[in-house]
Amino acid sequence: MEIFEIVTYFILLALLSTAIRVVTTSNVIHAAISLVFTLALTAILFLILSTEFVALVLVLVYIGAVIVLFLFGIMITRAPLGKNAELDNDKNKKLGAAISGAIFLLFSYILINGFNGNVTITSGSSTELLGEILLTRFIFPFELVSFVLLAALIGGITLARKDEALIDEDQV
Amino acid sequence: MTEVLIKVGFLAIAALNGAIIFTIMDVKGASWMQRRPGPLHVGLRGFIFPLAEILKFVQKEDIIPTEVDRPVFKWAPAYVMVSCVALFAVVPMSPTLVVADLELGVFFALAISSLGTIGVLTAGWSSANKYSLMGGLRAAGQLIAYELPLILAVVGVVIQAETMSLVGIVEKQIEWGVPFVVGGQIVGFLIFMVAATAEMMRVPFDMPIGESELTMGFMTEYSGIRFLIFYISEYMNMFILCAIASTLFLGGYHVPLLPTEWVNFYGPVVLLTKTAILGFILVAIRWSQPRFREDQLQNLAWKILIPASLVNILVTAVMKVGF
């Protein structure tokens, strides 16, 4: 077995343990930090598959922005230091296990059938290729996604803001 | 394997030296501008001052308050330091004197620099102290707001250079004959420097630390070696952001008219000089300007810098296609 493969299995093991910790810990901040490690290890896996763009997007967008917003949200609303009993929800454990099992089966089926069991690794950089394809062949879906995101952004602001003038107008 | 170890060792040494150079510059700048005799005259004209400072912090007790969230509190400085040291890997001192010439160098730098935010936030939260929490909240708001103009300002350079590799960007500037700051990215450079100052959390953007109102912000409960890590990281971050700005906008390791065959010899000196000049401007601003108010800070980011950088991208793209 190559040393590369051994390293990959160790990373997968660490990934699994941090991912389990995200859902089992009853401390919100600990869960968020475990999620940071989960995402960082996933980024390393993507690097090993020589898709550096996806790896860096994972770091920039998910760790740098999404997790920071999670932490910001937790801190700004209520930040109990230590364990939070509400997070130990025993009622939904069976349902959760069933749903995650179903998702696991579905993903495995798609991944195995989609690639017919072959592992395709292209050598060299894929970033330039990705950029070209995104802005030529997939330009329409790409722009559509950005439009949907913009709409969601504006919708979020409209729902959240308390504009006195607007409220008065609605009541009239 | 040996090569990797040498590179990691080089990274650690470069990062520490960068931090120490900028600490000396900051302290001596302050004493020069405010007539403080200590760092100017005591001990080899004040140059061993930072060493004394480090020895002092190493000797101090590393106090961990009883109410804190121990693992989070203990590891928070590490996130900040790792993100700062990793940035040193991509900045080239010459085409060959670079730890890793990544094809996505700029992107890597921006992605890794956003990791430090997590350290600051968790430090603020886990300290179980209201001042720390306020500092953490302020830091989060500030770092999120100023990361956007920082990234958008770089996009202009990437469009003009047609590459994301930092070596490639410098080579493009050599090919052009003038650095990008003269060749059309002056607005981008100003936005980058303002946003970078805010990312470093230095005056006039130091509300998250704010000695006079929040004691030390998210660092209030830290002492001894962990405080030292935060302290060094601040200067490392300052050094590396100045070095990245020199590379992106000021021509990096090359100045016009110097022969490119000799770049391996004068490259590091040129880059250090440019970095030090930018650093000196930051020091001068720090010791002569007051602090922004929180709402002024957010307004500056969202209402001025982000629209300006979007316009900058548009103009650069139009010029690129048009000419």
Interface residues (C-beta under 8 A of the other chain):
Chain A: N27 I29 H30 I33 V36 E52 F53 L56 V57 V59 L60 I63 G64 A65 I67 V68 L69 L71 F72 I74 M75 I76 A79 L81 G82 S125 T127
Chain B: E67 V68 D69 P71 V72 L102 E103 L104 F107 F108 L110 A111 I112 S114 L115 T117 I118 L121 T122 G124 W125 S126 A128 L133 G136 L137 A140 G141 L143 I144 E147
